[in-house]
Amino acid sequence: MNPAKRLSICFPQFKIKNSGVFLYCVLMIYLLVAYKSSGYHQEDEHYQIIEFANYKLGLLPINRLAWEYEAQIRPGLQPLICYFLLKIFHGLGINDGYDIAFLLRGISAVFSIFVISRFVESCKSCVASKVRPYFIFLSYLLWFLPYINVRFSSESWSGMIFLLTLAVIQRQRYKETMQKYLAIGTLLGIAVLLRYQSGLLVAGVMAWFIFVYRINLRYCLLMTGALLAILCLGVLVDLWLYGELTISMYKYFEVNLIQGVSSNYGVSPFYEYILYMLKAPGPFGICILVSFLVFIAYFPKNIMLWAIIPFVFIHSLIPHKELRFLYPIANLVPVFLIMSYQKFCRELTLKKIKGGAFKKVSIVMLVALFIANGMGLTAIASTGAGTNKTVITEWIHRTYGEKNLNIILINGENPYVDWGPPKNSYYSSDGVHLNNVSSIWQPDFLKYKKAGYINLLVTSKDDISGVRTAALLRRLGLVKVYQNIPDAIQLIYQIYNPSLNDFYLEVYELK
C-alpha cells in the first residue's frame, strides 16, 4: 500500500485552512479564554512584570515589590513592554486593573495567533497534505495551548519568540543571506531577554547549526554577534528598570543556582518533568510522550529535538521544578504529535490488518481524542487562571462596583491577594471589609453582618454540604450568587485532574 493511501486510512479527511474563517474562529476562542482566565497562572506573571511596570510608572512604592527587584535578577524587557502598554491604556482612560490584565492577555492572544500562523506555514513541507488539517487544528487548539498562549508571562512570550525563530529558520532553509542570520540571532537574543532559561533552547539551536547544518563560519559569527548585541541591549534595559548598571542574567543564575534560593520553593526528583508530560495534558499525555520517543528515533537531526533535549535535561537537573517551566516548548507538541504519527502510519505494515478495520480503529481513536480535546477547551474557557481565586474577586468587582462590601470568609478562604511584600495593586482587598470566621455554625455568626453594607460569604464547597447545612443557609438568609467552577467543569476536572476541584469556592449574599 502506498504512503498516501496509508495516511488516508490513518487520518479521515476534513478541511481546515490556516487563514480566513478558521483564524477568525480561533481568535474568538482565544479572546474568550483571555477574558475568562482572570488573574495569573503563577505569581511571577503579575508581580515581576506588571508590578515592576507599575513601579516605573510611579503607581507603586518600591517597598511593595517582590524580593526579586531588590536582588535584580529579573530581565527588564517584558516590564518595559508592559510599561509602554500601560501608558497607552492609561492614556485611553483605562485604569481598572482587571480590564488592563485582560487587555494584556488579549494582546498575548493576538501575538500568539500571528506567530503560530507563521510557524504552521513554515512546516508545510514537513507535514503531508492528508494530515495538514489535523496539524493546523492542533497547533492552535490543542486544549491546553490557548490557556498558555494568552498568558502575559515570560514563559509564553519567550516561547512565542522561539517559535517565530524556528519559523524563520524553516522558511529560509535554502537561503544563505546576512539578513537571515541577523534575524535569527536577533530573535534568539530576544527570547533569552524575555526568559533567561530559554538560553538552553538557544544553545540547542546553535549546536544544531554547527554540528548538523554545518553553518558557514562567517554566518555563524554574524548570528552570534546579533545575539550578543541583543543581550548587551538587555543590560541597558535593566539599567532602566533598576536604576543602576547591573547584569541581571548573571545575578539570576547566581541567586537561584549557586545560592540555591529557588530550591526554597520546593524540590522534585529528576523524572518530575516526565510525570508532568504524562499527567498535565490529560488523555493526551501518553500520546505526547510516545511522540517524543518516536521523534528521537526517526528524526534525530531535527532542530526542534536539538533545542528541546538540552532544555528538558538541564531543567531536570535543577531541583526546583514547575510545570510552567515547560511552557516555552508547549507549542511544539502538535508538530511532534503529527510528524510522529505520520511516520508511524508510513512505517506500519498493514499486510495482516485489513485497511477498513484499521480505519475504523483510527476513527474511533480520533473521535475519542477530539471529544477529550473539546472537554479540555471547554474547561479552560470557563474558569480562571491558576488557583481560580481571582475570578471570584473579579466577579465581585464587576457585580458590586464601588458599593460598600463586607465579606465573611470561612476558614481563611480569602480570594484576594493580600501578601506583603509584595502587595498586589490589582487584586487586593483595599476598600473591602473582611471578616474571618471558623464556621457558619458558630452561634454569633450574624454579628459579622454589617449594616449599610452588602454582606457576602466566601467559602469552599467542603464547608457547605449536607441537608442540615443547606437548611441553616436558608434560615440565615444566605443565597448562593456565584461559584468559580461550574458544575459541568467539575466533572471534566475529575477526568483531567481531580485536584483542580480543590480550588472550588462559592459566594453567598446575606439578604
C-alpha positions in Angstrom: 0.0 0.0 0.0 1.4 3.4 -1.0 2.1 6.0 1.7 -0.6 8.4 0.6 -3.2 5.6 0.8 -1.9 4.6 4.2 -2.3 8.1 5.5 -5.9 8.2 4.2 -6.6 5.2 6.3 -5.0 6.6 9.4 -6.4 10.1 9.1 -10.1 10.5 8.0 -10.2 13.7 5.9 -11.6 17.1 6.7 -10.7 20.6 5.6 -9.1 23.4 7.5 -7.1 26.3 6.1 -4.6 28.3 8.0 -6.4 31.5 7.2 -9.8 33.2 6.8 -12.8 32.0 8.8 -10.8 29.4 10.8 -8.3 32.0 12.1 -11.2 34.3 13.0 -12.9 31.5 15.0 -9.5 30.8 16.7 -9.2 34.5 17.6 -12.7 34.4 19.2 -11.8 31.3 21.2 -8.5 32.8 22.4 -10.2 36.1 23.4 -12.8 34.2 25.3 -10.1 32.2 27.1 -8.2 35.5 27.8 -11.3 37.1 29.3 -12.3 34.1 31.4 -8.7 33.4 32.5 -8.8 36.0 35.2 -5.7 36.6 37.3 -2.5 34.8 36.7 -1.2 31.2 36.4 1.7 31.9 38.8 2.6 34.9 40.8 5.7 35.8 38.7 3.3 36.6 35.8 1.9 39.6 37.7 4.5 40.6 40.4 7.6 40.6 38.2 6.1 42.1 35.1 3.0 44.2 35.7 4.0 45.4 39.2 7.5 46.3 38.0 5.9 48.4 35.3 3.5 50.0 37.8 6.5 50.9 39.9 8.3 52.6 36.9 5.0 54.5 36.3 5.1 55.8 39.8 2.0 53.9 40.8 3.6 51.6 43.3 6.2 52.2 46.1 9.4 50.2 45.9 8.7 48.6 49.3 5.7 46.8 47.8 7.7 45.0 45.1 8.7 41.3 45.1 12.1 40.5 46.6 13.4 39.8 43.1 13.5 43.5 42.3 16.0 44.2 45.1 18.0 41.2 44.1 18.0 42.5 40.5 17.5 39.0 39.0 14.7 39.6 36.5 15.1 40.8 32.9 13.7 44.2 32.2 12.4 43.7 28.6 8.9 42.5 29.3 8.3 45.0 32.1 9.5 47.7 29.6 6.9 46.4 27.0 4.3 46.4 29.8 5.3 49.9 30.8 4.5 51.3 27.4 1.3 49.3 27.0 0.1 50.6 30.4 0.9 54.2 29.4 -1.3 53.7 26.3 -4.1 52.1 28.4 -4.0 54.9 30.9 -3.9 57.5 28.2 -7.1 56.0 26.8 -8.7 56.2 30.3 -8.4 52.5 31.1 -7.3 52.3 34.7 -9.2 49.3 36.0 -6.7 46.6 36.9 -9.0 43.8 35.7 -9.5 45.5 32.4 -5.8 46.1 32.0 -4.9 42.5 32.8 -7.5 41.3 30.2 -6.1 43.6 27.6 -2.6 42.3 28.2 -3.9 38.7 27.8 -5.7 39.8 24.7 -2.5 41.2 23.2 -0.8 38.0 24.0 -3.6 36.1 22.2 -3.3 38.1 19.0 0.5 37.9 19.1 0.5 34.1 19.6 -2.0 33.5 16.8 0.2 35.5 14.4 3.3 33.5 15.4 1.6 30.2 15.2 0.3 31.0 11.8 3.9 31.8 10.6 5.1 28.5 12.2 2.3 26.4 10.6 3.1 27.9 7.2 6.8 27.2 7.6 6.1 23.5 8.5 4.0 22.7 5.4 6.8 20.7 3.8 7.2 18.5 6.9 3.5 17.6 7.0 1.7 15.6 4.3 -1.3 17.3 2.8 -3.6 14.5 4.1 -2.7 15.3 7.7 -2.3 19.1 7.4 -5.8 19.9 8.7 -5.0 18.0 11.9 -1.8 19.8 12.3 -3.4 23.2 11.8 -6.2 22.5 14.2 -3.9 21.2 17.0 -1.4 24.0 16.5 -4.0 26.5 17.7 -6.5 24.4 19.6 -4.8 21.5 21.3 -6.8 22.1 24.5 -4.0 23.5 26.8 -2.4 25.8 24.2 -5.0 28.7 24.3 -4.6 28.9 28.1 -0.8 29.0 27.8 -0.7 31.3 24.8 -2.9 34.1 26.3 -0.7 34.5 29.3 1.3 37.7 29.5 4.1 35.8 31.1 7.8 35.3 30.4 7.3 31.6 29.6 4.6 32.3 27.0 6.3 35.3 25.3 9.7 33.8 25.2 8.2 30.6 23.8 6.5 32.6 21.1 9.6 34.3 20.0 11.4 31.0 19.9 8.6 29.6 17.8 9.0 32.5 15.5 12.7 31.9 15.2 12.0 28.3 14.1 9.6 29.6 11.5 12.3 31.9 10.1 14.8 29.1 10.0 12.4 26.7 8.3 11.0 29.2 5.8 14.5 30.3 4.7 16.3 27.0 5.0 17.5 27.2 1.4 18.7 30.8 1.7 22.1 31.8 2.8 22.0 35.6 3.4 23.2 38.0 6.0 19.6 39.2 6.7 18.6 35.6 7.6 21.2 35.1 10.2 20.8 38.6 11.6 17.1 37.9 12.1 17.8 34.5 13.7 20.4 35.9 16.1 18.2 38.9 17.0 15.1 36.7 17.7 17.2 34.2 19.8 18.5 37.2 21.8 15.0 38.5 22.4 13.8 35.0 23.5 16.6 35.0 26.1 15.9 38.5 27.3 12.3 37.5 27.9 13.2 34.5 29.9 16.8 33.6 30.8 16.1 29.8 30.9 15.4 30.0 27.1 19.2 30.2 26.8 19.1 26.4 26.9 16.9 26.4 23.8 19.3 28.8 22.1 22.2 26.6 23.0 20.5 23.7 21.3 19.8 25.7 18.2 23.3 26.9 18.0 24.6 23.4 18.4 22.4 22.2 15.6 23.7 24.9 13.3 27.2 23.9 14.0 27.1 20.1 14.0 24.1 19.3 11.8 23.6 22.3 9.5 27.3 22.9 9.2 26.9 26.6 9.1 29.4 28.8 7.4 31.8 30.3 9.9 31.1 33.8 8.7 27.3 33.4 9.1 27.8 31.7 12.5 29.8 34.7 13.7 27.2 37.1 12.3 24.3 35.2 14.0 26.3 35.1 17.3 27.1 38.7 17.0 23.5 39.7 16.6 22.6 37.5 19.6 25.3 39.1 21.8 24.3 42.6 20.7 20.7 42.0 21.8 21.9 40.7 25.2 24.0 43.9 25.5 20.9 46.0 24.9 19.3 44.0 27.6 21.9 45.4 30.1 20.6 48.9 29.1 17.0 47.8 29.6 18.0 46.5 33.0 19.6 49.9 33.7 16.2 51.5 33.0 14.4 49.0 35.3 16.8 49.0 38.3 18.2 52.5 38.0 21.8 51.2 38.1 24.1 49.2 35.9 23.6 45.5 36.6 23.8 42.2 34.8 20.6 40.6 35.9 21.3 37.4 33.9 24.4 36.7 35.9 22.6 37.5 39.2 19.7 35.3 38.3 21.9 32.2 38.0 24.0 33.2 41.0 20.9 33.6 43.3 18.9 30.7 42.0 21.5 28.1 41.1 24.7 28.9 43.1 22.9 30.1 46.2 20.1 27.7 45.7 17.3 30.1 46.5 14.9 28.5 44.0 15.1 25.3 46.0 13.4 27.1 48.9 10.2 27.0 46.8 10.2 23.2 46.6 12.4 20.4 45.1 11.4 17.5 42.9 13.1 14.4 41.6 14.9 14.2 38.2 12.0 12.5 36.5 9.3 15.0 37.5 9.0 16.5 34.1 8.2 13.1 32.6 5.4 12.9 35.1 4.2 16.4 34.1 4.2 15.4 30.5 2.1 12.3 31.3 -0.4 13.8 33.7 -0.8 17.5 32.9 -2.2 17.1 29.3 -4.8 14.6 30.4 -5.6 11.9 27.9 -3.0 13.3 25.5 -0.1 12.8 27.9 0.8 9.3 26.8 0.5 10.4 23.2 2.9 13.3 23.7 5.5 11.1 25.5 5.3 8.4 22.8 5.6 11.0 20.0 8.7 12.4 21.7 10.3 9.0 21.7 9.3 8.4 18.1 10.8 11.7 17.2 14.1 10.8 18.8 14.2 7.5 16.9 13.2 8.8 13.5 14.2 12.5 13.4 17.5 12.7 15.4 18.8 15.6 13.3 15.6 17.8 13.6 16.4 21.2 15.0 13.4 21.1 17.4 14.8 18.0 19.0 18.2 19.5 19.4 16.6 22.5 21.1 14.3 20.5 23.4 16.7 17.9 24.7 19.2 20.2 26.5 16.3 22.4 27.7 14.4 19.5 29.4 17.6 17.7 30.5 19.1 20.7 32.3 15.8 21.7 33.8 15.5 18.1 35.1 18.9 18.5 36.9 17.7 21.7 38.7 16.0 20.7 42.0 13.1 23.2 41.7 10.6 22.2 39.0 7.3 23.6 37.9 5.0 22.7 35.0 5.2 26.2 33.7 8.9 25.9 33.0 7.9 23.7 30.1 5.5 26.3 28.6 8.2 27.7 26.2 8.2 24.4 24.3 4.4 23.6 24.6 3.6 24.9 21.1 6.0 22.3 19.6 3.7 19.5 20.8 1.4 19.5 17.7 4.2 19.1 15.2 5.7 16.3 17.4 2.3 14.5 17.5 1.6 14.8 13.8 5.0 14.1 12.4 5.4 11.1 14.7 2.1 9.6 13.9 2.6 10.3 10.3 5.9 8.4 10.4 4.2 5.6 12.3 1.5 5.3 9.6 4.1 5.3 6.8 6.2 2.6 8.5 3.3 0.5 9.6 3.0 -2.9 7.8 -0.7 -3.4 7.0 -0.4 -6.8 5.4 -2.0 -8.5 8.3 -4.5 -5.8 9.0 -7.4 -5.0 6.7 -7.4 -1.4 5.7 -11.1 -1.0 6.6 -10.6 -2.4 10.1 -7.7 -0.2 10.8 -9.6 2.9 9.5 -12.4 2.1 11.9 -10.0 1.9 14.8 -8.3 5.1 13.8 -11.7 6.9 13.5 -12.7 5.7 17.0 -9.4 6.8 18.5 -9.5 10.2 16.7 -13.2 10.8 17.8 -12.3 10.0 21.4 -9.3 12.4 21.4 -11.4 15.0 19.7 -14.1 14.8 22.4 -11.4 14.9 25.1 -9.9 17.9 23.4 -13.2 19.6 23.3 -13.8 18.9 27.0 -10.4 20.4 27.8 -11.1 23.5 25.7 -14.4 24.0 27.4 -12.8 23.8 30.8 -10.1 26.4 30.1 -12.7 28.7 28.5 -14.9 28.5 31.6 -12.6 29.1 34.6 -10.0 31.5 35.9 -6.2 31.1 35.9 -4.0 29.5 38.5 -5.8 28.7 41.8 -9.1 30.1 40.3 -9.5 32.6 43.1 -9.1 35.9 41.2 -12.1 35.1 39.1 -14.1 35.4 42.4 -12.7 38.9 43.1 -13.3 40.0 39.5 -16.9 38.8 39.7 -17.4 40.7 42.9 -15.7 43.8 41.5 -17.9 43.8 38.3 -21.1 42.9 40.1 -21.0 45.3 43.0 -18.6 48.0 41.8 -17.8 50.7 44.4 -20.5 49.6 46.8 -19.6 49.0 50.5 -18.7 45.4 50.8 -18.4 43.3 53.9 -17.0 39.8 53.1 -17.1 36.9 55.6 -14.5 34.3 55.0 -14.8 30.7 56.2 -11.5 29.1 57.4 -9.5 31.9 55.8 -10.7 31.2 52.3 -9.6 34.6 51.1 -9.8 35.1 47.3 -8.0 38.4 47.5 -4.2 38.6 47.2 -3.1 40.3 50.4 0.6 39.5 50.7 3.1 42.0 51.9 5.5 42.5 50.4 4.8 42.1 47.6 1.4 43.9 47.7 -0.9 43.4 44.8 -2.1 46.7 43.2 -4.8 45.0 41.1 -6.4 42.1 43.1 -6.1 43.3 46.7 -8.9 43.8 49.2 -8.3 47.5 49.6 -11.7 49.1 50.2 -13.3 45.8 51.2 -14.0 44.9 54.8 -13.0 41.3 55.6 -14.0 39.0 58.5 -12.6 35.6 59.2 -14.8 33.0 60.9 -14.4 29.3 61.6 -17.9 28.1 60.6 -21.4 29.3 59.7 -22.5 27.1 62.6 -20.9 29.3 65.3 -23.7 30.9 67.4 -22.5 34.5 66.9 -22.2 34.2 63.1 -24.7 37.0 62.4 -22.8 39.5 64.4 -20.4 39.8 61.5 -23.1 41.2 59.3 -22.6 45.0 58.9 -25.5 47.4 58.4 -25.2 49.6 55.3 -23.0 47.1 53.6 -23.6 44.3 51.1 -22.7 41.2 53.1 -21.1 38.3 51.2 -19.9 34.9 52.4 -17.0 33.2 50.6 -16.4 29.5 51.4 -15.2 26.3 49.9 -17.7 23.7 48.8 -16.4 21.3 51.5 -17.7 23.7 54.2 -21.2 23.9 52.7 -22.5 20.3 52.4 -25.4 18.3 53.7 -29.1 18.8 54.2 -28.7 20.5 57.6 -26.2 23.0 56.3 -28.5 23.9 53.4 -31.3 24.4 55.9 -29.1 26.7 58.0 -28.2 28.8 55.0 -31.8 29.4 54.3 -32.5 30.4 57.9 -29.6 32.8 57.9 -30.8 34.3 54.6 -27.7 33.3 52.6 -28.3 32.9 48.9 -25.7 31.4 46.6 -24.9 34.0 43.9 -21.7 32.7 42.3 -19.3 29.7 42.1 -15.9 29.8 40.4 -16.1 26.3 38.9 -19.3 25.5 37.0 -20.8 22.1 37.9 -20.1 20.6 34.4 -16.5 21.7 34.6 -16.1 19.9 37.9 -17.0 16.7 36.1 -14.3 17.4 33.4 -11.8 18.2 36.2 -12.5 14.7 37.6 -11.3 13.2 34.3 -8.3 15.5 33.7 -7.1 16.4 37.2 -9.4 15.9 40.2 -7.2 18.1 42.4 -8.3 21.2 40.5 -11.7 20.9 42.2 -9.9 21.7 45.5 -10.0 25.4 44.3 -13.8 25.4 44.2 -15.3 28.4 46.0 -18.8 29.7 46.4 -20.1 33.1 47.1 -23.3 33.7 49.1 -25.1 37.0 49.7 -26.6 37.6 53.1 -30.1 39.1 52.3 
